[in-house]
Amino acid sequence: MENSTVEKYCLYCYSDGHFPSECTMEEMADFCAKFEVEGGRAATLEQAKAQLMAYFPTLERWKK
């Protein structure tokens, strides 16, 4: 596996040479939202999901 591939993705998106979960961007936002709230980066799950849905399309995995 190339380091450049590993550096493009977080461990939730890419691990052991493959995408461990085939999910939609919205499903990933649902999964990650609780961590954004717990980390203080969003006040509510709804706010966290909205922020993630705006951010995810800028990431390599979700670019269209």
Protein Blocks (a to p, Z undefined) as FASTA:
>chain_A
ZZklmmmpcfklogghiafbacdfklmmmmmmmmmmmnopafbfklmmmmmmmmmmmpmk
lpZZ
